[in-house]
Amino acid sequence: MVNRTQVAIIGGGPAGLLLSHLLALGGIDSAVLERQSRAHVLRRIRAGVLEAGTVQLLRDVGLGGRMDREGHVHDGVAIAWEGKPRFLIDTRKHTGKPMMAYGQTAITEDLYAARDAAAAASSMKRKMFSRTTPRRIARSSLSKRTGRASGSSATISRAATASTG
Ligand SMILES: Cc1cc2nc3c(=O)[nH]c(=O)nc-3n(C[C@H](O)[C@H](O)[C@H](O)COP(=O)(O)OP(=O)(O)OC[C@H]3O[C@@H](n4cnc5c(N)ncnc54)[C@H](O)[C@@H]3O)c2cc1C
């Protein structure tokens, strides 16, 4: 079976997944290839703090719901060291903007969920389309594998545009 896409994205971290989401909003189909398993990527603990620009971007593209419910708004970062008084880097005071404590793991979950929903909607749409034009659907049908592919990257997300806009 041959799968076709407009853009192949290597890496299903937050950057690749968000890019796939943004492309879909812009009407561009993409496939995200990730060499690790989904379980590995979702278990990975990394960033915990988002700057204001990222927070606004996530809201603007429809990915801010859980972040706004579960995230914690902070004015800055406090450094504590060897019993000395806490030293606050007051980013709200200096930049006029707060920060958001919301784990990268949670963002990755949100992005996976959004890509899964888009892929499911796209798959459904193509199935309906195939009833009238079977030849075309056969050439552009979707696949979605979530496990680790032996020796190669697994397609973790496939989104056709019309389903997400
Ligand atoms: C301990 C830690 C704490 C951090 N804290 C913060 C913080 O508080 N605030 C902040 O803003 N940032 C923080 N960061 C940085 C943040 O985690 C990274 O900036 C972010 O992960 C980058 O996202 P990315 O999608 O570009 O890359 P990644 O998250 O690294 O994703 C890249 C993906 O590509 C995959 N990949 C690579 N090569 C291939 C290939 N050839 N084929 C298929 N797949 C491939 C990898 O498996 C990976 O899943 C922290 C990072 C670490 C490690």
The ligand as a MOL file (V3000), in Angstrom:
LIG
                    3D

  0  0  0     0  0            999 V3000
M  V30 BEGIN CTAB
M  V30 COUNTS 53 58 0 0 0
M  V30 BEGIN ATOM
M  V30 1 C 15.4070 17.6740 31.5910 0
M  V30 2 C 14.8640 18.7080 30.6280 0
M  V30 3 C 14.1770 19.8260 31.1430 0
M  V30 4 C 13.6990 20.7980 30.2810 0
M  V30 5 N 13.0130 21.8820 30.7980 0
M  V30 6 C 12.4900 22.8220 29.9650 0
M  V30 7 C 11.6730 23.8920 30.4710 0
M  V30 8 O 11.3990 23.9990 31.6610 0
M  V30 9 N 11.1710 24.7820 29.5810 0
M  V30 10 C 11.4040 24.6690 28.2360 0
M  V30 11 O 10.9150 25.5040 27.4740 0
M  V30 12 N 12.1580 23.6430 27.7300 0
M  V30 13 C 12.7050 22.7380 28.5560 0
M  V30 14 N 13.4350 21.6910 28.0390 0
M  V30 15 C 13.6270 21.6420 26.5940 0
M  V30 16 C 12.4570 20.9740 25.8920 0
M  V30 17 O 12.1820 19.7260 26.4690 0
M  V30 18 C 12.8580 20.8210 24.4290 0
M  V30 19 O 13.0930 22.1240 23.9170 0
M  V30 20 C 11.7840 20.1370 23.6140 0
M  V30 21 O 11.6820 18.7630 23.9510 0
M  V30 22 C 12.1440 20.2380 22.1490 0
M  V30 23 O 11.1050 19.6420 21.4230 0
M  V30 24 P 11.3820 19.0180 20.0200 0
M  V30 25 O 10.0720 18.4550 19.5200 0
M  V30 26 O 12.1020 20.0070 19.1670 0
M  V30 27 O 12.4590 17.8610 20.2690 0
M  V30 28 P 12.2660 16.4900 21.0530 0
M  V30 29 O 11.3060 16.6280 22.1730 0
M  V30 30 O 13.6430 16.0240 21.3690 0
M  V30 31 O 11.6040 15.5440 19.9620 0
M  V30 32 C 12.3320 15.0800 18.8550 0
M  V30 33 C 11.7930 13.7090 18.5250 0
M  V30 34 O 12.3800 13.2720 17.3120 0
M  V30 35 C 12.6410 11.8890 17.4040 0
M  V30 36 N 13.6690 11.6020 16.4220 0
M  V30 37 C 14.9380 12.0560 16.4100 0
M  V30 38 N 15.5850 11.6010 15.3200 0
M  V30 39 C 14.6910 10.8600 14.6290 0
M  V30 40 C 14.7710 10.1250 13.4140 0
M  V30 41 N 15.8800 10.0850 12.6990 0
M  V30 42 N 13.6470 9.4660 12.9990 0
M  V30 43 C 12.4980 9.5070 13.7240 0
M  V30 44 N 12.3860 10.1850 14.8700 0
M  V30 45 C 13.4720 10.8550 15.3360 0
M  V30 46 C 13.0560 11.6920 18.8420 0
M  V30 47 O 12.8620 10.3530 19.2640 0
M  V30 48 C 12.1320 12.6640 19.5710 0
M  V30 49 O 10.9440 12.0360 20.0120 0
M  V30 50 C 13.9220 20.6940 28.8810 0
M  V30 51 C 14.6070 19.5800 28.3680 0
M  V30 52 C 15.0660 18.5960 29.2230 0
M  V30 53 C 15.8050 17.3780 28.6360 0
M  V30 END ATOM
M  V30 BEGIN BOND
M  V30 1 1 1 2
M  V30 2 1 2 3
M  V30 3 2 2 52
M  V30 4 2 3 4
M  V30 5 1 4 5
M  V30 6 1 4 50
M  V30 7 2 5 6
M  V30 8 1 6 7
M  V30 9 1 6 13
M  V30 10 2 7 8
M  V30 11 1 7 9
M  V30 12 1 9 10
M  V30 13 2 10 11
M  V30 14 1 10 12
M  V30 15 2 12 13
M  V30 16 1 13 14
M  V30 17 1 14 15
M  V30 18 1 14 50
M  V30 19 1 15 16
M  V30 20 1 16 17
M  V30 21 1 16 18
M  V30 22 1 18 19
M  V30 23 1 18 20
M  V30 24 1 20 21
M  V30 25 1 20 22
M  V30 26 1 22 23
M  V30 27 1 23 24
M  V30 28 2 24 25
M  V30 29 1 24 26
M  V30 30 1 24 27
M  V30 31 1 27 28
M  V30 32 2 28 29
M  V30 33 1 28 30
M  V30 34 1 28 31
M  V30 35 1 31 32
M  V30 36 1 32 33
M  V30 37 1 33 34
M  V30 38 1 33 48
M  V30 39 1 34 35
M  V30 40 1 35 36
M  V30 41 1 35 46
M  V30 42 1 36 37
M  V30 43 1 36 45
M  V30 44 2 37 38
M  V30 45 1 38 39
M  V30 46 1 39 40
M  V30 47 2 39 45
M  V30 48 1 40 41
M  V30 49 2 40 42
M  V30 50 1 42 43
M  V30 51 2 43 44
M  V30 52 1 44 45
M  V30 53 1 46 47
M  V30 54 1 46 48
M  V30 55 1 48 49
M  V30 56 2 50 51
M  V30 57 1 51 52
M  V30 58 1 52 53
M  V30 END BOND
M  V30 END CTAB
M  END
